Amino acid sequence: MENAWVRIKDLNFYSIKVRGKTEWKFMEFISDDNISGISEITDTQLDSSVSKLVAKLSNKFRGQTLNNEQNLLEYIKYEELKATNSLVLATAISGIRSAFLDLFSRRMEMSLQKFLCFNSNVDFNFSKEIELYANINRSLLPDKNGTVERSPRTFANQALSAVKRGFKSVKCAPFDECNAPFGTQNCLPLEAITGLERLSGISDVISNKTKLFVDCHSRFDLDSSYYLHDELVKRNISWFEEPMDPEIFPEETKKIKSYTKIPLAGAEMAYGNEIMQKLIHESILDIVMPDVKFCGGPTEIINLYKALNNDKKAISMHCPSGPISLLTSAHVTSAIQAHLPLEHAIDEVEWRKELLLPNEAIDNGNYLLSDNHGLGSILDKAYIKFNGNIWKE
């Protein structure tokens, strides 16, 4: 390990149109001896392109001898200090760090999860089968034919389809119509009723053995969160995600946590393990949801896991994105031996698994990791060349 090093020579970018406004984007480092490392930098929800920033930051260390991730960070340390306040910068740096770790673990001839354990003194007790939960939200976004029906029946059908494929937990975001503040106080907002009907539609068709998770996308305020919670309890909901943004409203979220009977989850946009540590240690959240695209990459999650005294029930990876993000997240979930499932956005597009070689391996609600070096798969560049875009900055 002490004698291992890489020099990054080339930087490539890939993108492919997915559904609605979503476009998956990926970056690739290539070393001077032609080892590749890839990561996902999907920036659909951002106001500016990440690829230009990735190229600008990468030029600071391109051609330099890099012995480890910390060595790389020395070249961009001033930018990293600003990442907690800039999602664009957080995405760029997370992509750089993740791609480097894929490359470096390939250089070390280890799978990524094995390298993460080895590099961080975490027990080698990881599993190659990672439990996933089915996020049905992406399948209900507008497709090439236009708007998709979002009735209780449609939500129920999508959830039931996931259960039939072996998923033990299903998540949805049913509250499109809600956006606090509301016109009434001290009662359930009328805008939430349609969302609750969607949840009831799901609960009517799945068994009690299937867990139902709810993502609120920070559409509520403190008062409405209390009333919403009580309705979720009636519907046997197992997961209460971000009624309010825990980073912007930590005190309000803390009050919700003290009230709720349902595990409270969030922090999908946080950069750095220190912020997520605080959310757990100060009883603001029960579960933090680091997203490998935003949080700083795999190492930040490993460090979070160690700081939480190897708590296997406090971390569940956020991953509503493409196959590289999911594969990276599966390696991290494996390395920390998480007892909570990993998010997977199902049925967004039929061709999703075709993007990877070997193909994405999901069976009976589990991600099956290989023993291959690094992430274990590479992008199918021929498929992207024919269906998407390839470029350099």
WOQUIQUI-V179469 format. One record per residue. N is the residue number from 1. RES is the residue in three letters. SS is DSSP state (~ for helix, > for strand, _ for the rest). Layout:
N_RES_SS / N_RES_SS
//
This chain:
1_MET__ / 2_GLU__ / 3_ASN__ / 4_ALA__ / 5_TRP__ / 6_VAL_> / 7_ARG_> / 8_ILE_> / 9_LYS_> / 10_ASP_> / 11_LEU_> / 12_ASN_> / 13_PHE_> / 14_TYR_> / 15_SER_> / 16_ILE_> / 17_LYS_> / 18_VAL_> / 19_ARG_> / 20_GLY__ / 21_LYS__ / 22_THR_> / 23_GLU_> / 24_TRP_> / 25_LYS_> / 26_PHE_> / 27_MET_> / 28_GLU_> / 29_PHE_> / 30_ILE_> / 31_SER_> / 32_ASP__ / 33_ASP__ / 34_ASN__ / 35_ILE__ / 36_SER_> / 37_GLY_> / 38_ILE_> / 39_SER_> / 40_GLU_> / 41_ILE__ / 42_THR__ / 43_ASP__ / 44_THR__ / 45_GLN__ / 46_LEU__ / 47_ASP__ / 48_SER__ / 49_SER__ / 50_VAL__ / 51_SER_~ / 52_LYS_~ / 53_LEU_~ / 54_VAL_~ / 55_ALA_~ / 56_LYS_~ / 57_LEU_~ / 58_SER_~ / 59_ASN__ / 60_LYS__ / 61_PHE__ / 62_ARG__ / 63_GLY__ / 64_GLN__ / 65_THR_> / 66_LEU_> / 67_ASN__ / 68_ASN__ / 69_GLU_~ / 70_GLN_~ / 71_ASN_~ / 72_LEU_~ / 73_LEU_~ / 74_GLU_~ / 75_TYR__ / 76_ILE__ / 77_LYS_~ / 78_TYR_~ / 79_GLU_~ / 80_GLU_~ / 81_LEU__ / 82_LYS__ / 83_ALA_~ / 84_THR_~ / 85_ASN_~ / 86_SER__ / 87_LEU_~ / 88_VAL_~ / 89_LEU_~ / 90_ALA_~ / 91_THR_~ / 92_ALA_~ / 93_ILE_~ / 94_SER_~ / 95_GLY_~ / 96_ILE_~ / 97_ARG_~ / 98_SER_~ / 99_ALA_~ / 100_PHE_~ / 101_LEU_~ / 102_ASP_~ / 103_LEU_~ / 104_PHE_~ / 105_SER_~ / 106_ARG_~ / 107_ARG_~ / 108_MET__ / 109_GLU__ / 110_MET__ / 111_SER_> / 112_LEU_~ / 113_GLN_~ / 114_LYS_~ / 115_PHE_~ / 116_LEU_~ / 117_CYS_~ / 118_PHE_~ / 119_ASN_~ / 120_SER_~ / 121_ASN__ / 122_VAL__ / 123_ASP__ / 124_PHE__ / 125_ASN__ / 126_PHE__ / 127_SER__ / 128_LYS__ / 129_GLU_> / 130_ILE_> / 131_GLU_> / 132_LEU_> / 133_TYR_> / 134_ALA_> / 135_ASN_> / 136_ILE__ / 137_ASN__ / 138_ARG_~ / 139_SER_~ / 140_LEU_~ / 141_LEU__ / 142_PRO__ / 143_ASP_> / 144_LYS__ / 145_ASN__ / 146_GLY_> / 147_THR__ / 148_VAL__ / 149_GLU__ / 150_ARG__ / 151_SER__ / 152_PRO_~ / 153_ARG_~ / 154_THR_~ / 155_PHE_~ / 156_ALA_~ / 157_ASN_~ / 158_GLN_~ / 159_ALA_~ / 160_LEU_~ / 161_SER_~ / 162_ALA_~ / 163_VAL_~ / 164_LYS_~ / 165_ARG__ / 166_GLY__ / 167_PHE__ / 168_LYS__ / 169_SER_> / 170_VAL_> / 171_LYS_> / 172_CYS_> / 173_ALA__ / 174_PRO__ / 175_PHE__ / 176_ASP__ / 177_GLU__ / 178_CYS__ / 179_ASN__ / 180_ALA__ / 181_PRO__ / 182_PHE__ / 183_GLY__ / 184_THR__ / 185_GLN__ / 186_ASN__ / 187_CYS__ / 188_LEU__ / 189_PRO__ / 190_LEU_~ / 191_GLU_~ / 192_ALA_~ / 193_ILE_~ / 194_THR_~ / 195_GLY_~ / 196_LEU_~ / 197_GLU_~ / 198_ARG_~ / 199_LEU_~ / 200_SER_~ / 201_GLY_~ / 202_ILE_~ / 203_SER_~ / 204_ASP__ / 205_VAL__ / 206_ILE__ / 207_SER__ / 208_ASN__ / 209_LYS__ / 210_THR__ / 211_LYS_> / 212_LEU_> / 213_PHE_> / 214_VAL_> / 215_ASP_> / 216_CYS__ / 217_HIS__ / 218_SER__ / 219_ARG__ / 220_PHE__ / 221_ASP__ / 222_LEU_~ / 223_ASP_~ / 224_SER_~ / 225_SER_~ / 226_TYR_~ / 227_TYR_~ / 228_LEU_~ / 229_HIS_~ / 230_ASP_~ / 231_GLU_~ / 232_LEU_~ / 233_VAL_~ / 234_LYS_~ / 235_ARG__ / 236_ASN__ / 237_ILE__ / 238_SER__ / 239_TRP_> / 240_PHE_> / 241_GLU_> / 242_GLU__ / 243_PRO__ / 244_MET__ / 245_ASP__ / 246_PRO__ / 247_GLU__ / 248_ILE__ / 249_PHE__ / 250_PRO_~ / 251_GLU_~ / 252_GLU_~ / 253_THR_~ / 254_LYS_~ / 255_LYS_~ / 256_ILE_~ / 257_LYS_~ / 258_SER_~ / 259_TYR_~ / 260_THR__ / 261_LYS__ / 262_ILE__ / 263_PRO__ / 264_LEU_> / 265_ALA_> / 266_GLY_> / 267_ALA__ / 268_GLU__ / 269_MET__ / 270_ALA__ / 271_TYR__ / 272_GLY__ / 273_ASN_~ / 274_GLU_~ / 275_ILE_~ / 276_MET_~ / 277_GLN_~ / 278_LYS_~ / 279_LEU_~ / 280_ILE_~ / 281_HIS_~ / 282_GLU__ / 283_SER__ / 284_ILE__ / 285_LEU__ / 286_ASP__ / 287_ILE_> / 288_VAL_> / 289_MET__ / 290_PRO__ / 291_ASP__ / 292_VAL__ / 293_LYS__ / 294_PHE__ / 295_CYS__ / 296_GLY__ / 297_GLY__ / 298_PRO_~ / 299_THR_~ / 300_GLU_~ / 301_ILE_~ / 302_ILE_~ / 303_ASN_~ / 304_LEU_~ / 305_TYR_~ / 306_LYS_~ / 307_ALA_~ / 308_LEU__ / 309_ASN__ / 310_ASN__ / 311_ASP__ / 312_LYS__ / 313_LYS__ / 314_ALA__ / 315_ILE_> / 316_SER__ / 317_MET__ / 318_HIS__ / 319_CYS__ / 320_PRO__ / 321_SER__ / 322_GLY__ / 323_PRO_~ / 324_ILE_~ / 325_SER_~ / 326_LEU_~ / 327_LEU_~ / 328_THR_~ / 329_SER_~ / 330_ALA_~ / 331_HIS_~ / 332_VAL_~ / 333_THR_~ / 334_SER_~ / 335_ALA_~ / 336_ILE__ / 337_GLN__ / 338_ALA__ / 339_HIS__ / 340_LEU__ / 341_PRO__ / 342_LEU_> / 343_GLU_> / 344_HIS_> / 345_ALA_> / 346_ILE__ / 347_ASP__ / 348_GLU__ / 349_VAL__ / 350_GLU__ / 351_TRP__ / 352_ARG_~ / 353_LYS_~ / 354_GLU_~ / 355_LEU_~ / 356_LEU_> / 357_LEU_> / 358_PRO__ / 359_ASN__ / 360_GLU__ / 361_ALA__ / 362_ILE_> / 363_ASP_> / 364_ASN__ / 365_GLY__ / 366_ASN_> / 367_TYR_> / 368_LEU_> / 369_LEU__ / 370_SER__ / 371_ASP__ / 372_ASN__ / 373_HIS__ / 374_GLY_> / 375_LEU__ / 376_GLY__ / 377_SER__ / 378_ILE_> / 379_LEU_> / 380_ASP__ / 381_LYS_~ / 382_ALA_~ / 383_TYR_~ / 384_ILE_~ / 385_LYS_~ / 386_PHE_~ / 387_ASN_~ / 388_GLY__ / 389_ASN_> / 390_ILE_> / 391_TRP_> / 392_LYS__ / 393_GLU__
//
